[in-house]
Amino acid sequence: MSTGNTKKPEIDDLLRRALADDLPPEAEAGMRRRIARFRETKAESAPARPWGVAARAWLFRRTVWAALSILMLVAGLLLQGGKPRGPLVERIAAIKTEFASLDTTRR
């Protein structure tokens, strides 16, 4: 909700001319009072948080996620390249390559 009062006189005049006979003055005054009360309650209940705090919190969360992503990538690379392959893994890889070459020759 915007607490600032940004009035546009040309739009207000257009609405008054277009809806001149639709709204009685008592109803308009009542609506203005209700809107003013609503704005007052919203302004009182909303905590005053400066934009700098929200921006810093958002930037901190984003930085943490970026750092975690980089750490996960590094961990994956270290896990892949750090261990030598076992004999079972070598046999399975050899069988997979043989099946892959058989599949291409059948076509």
VENTA-V799697 format. One record per residue. N is the residue number from 1. SS is DSSP state (2 for helix, 1 for strand, 0 for the rest). PSI is psi in whole degrees, -180 to 180 (NA if undefined). Layout:
N	SS	PSI
N	SS	PSI
//
This chain:
1	0	138
2	0	125
3	0	-15
4	0	152
5	0	98
6	0	92
7	0	139
8	0	104
9	2	-36
10	2	-36
11	2	-41
12	2	-44
13	2	-41
14	2	-44
15	2	-39
16	2	-42
17	2	-40
18	2	-36
19	0	33
20	0	-38
21	0	2
22	0	-29
23	0	120
24	0	153
25	2	-33
26	2	-41
27	2	-40
28	2	-43
29	2	-40
30	2	-41
31	2	-41
32	2	-39
33	2	-43
34	2	-41
35	2	-42
36	2	-43
37	2	-42
38	2	-46
39	2	-40
40	2	-45
41	2	-38
42	2	-40
43	2	-34
44	2	-39
45	2	-24
46	0	127
47	0	142
48	0	96
49	0	121
50	0	152
51	2	-28
52	2	-38
53	2	-45
54	2	-41
55	2	-41
56	2	-40
57	2	-44
58	2	-43
59	2	-38
60	2	-46
61	2	-42
62	2	-39
63	2	-40
64	2	-44
65	2	-39
66	2	-43
67	2	-42
68	2	-39
69	2	-43
70	2	-42
71	2	-39
72	2	-40
73	2	-44
74	2	-42
75	2	-41
76	2	-42
77	2	-41
78	2	-38
79	2	-37
80	2	-45
81	2	-11
82	2	-37
83	0	138
84	0	151
85	0	145
86	0	167
87	2	-35
88	2	-40
89	2	-39
90	2	-43
91	2	-43
92	2	-42
93	2	-39
94	2	-42
95	2	-41
96	2	-42
97	2	-36
98	2	-44
99	2	-37
100	2	-40
101	2	-34
102	2	-40
103	2	-37
104	2	-29
105	2	-25
106	2	-27
107	0	NA
//
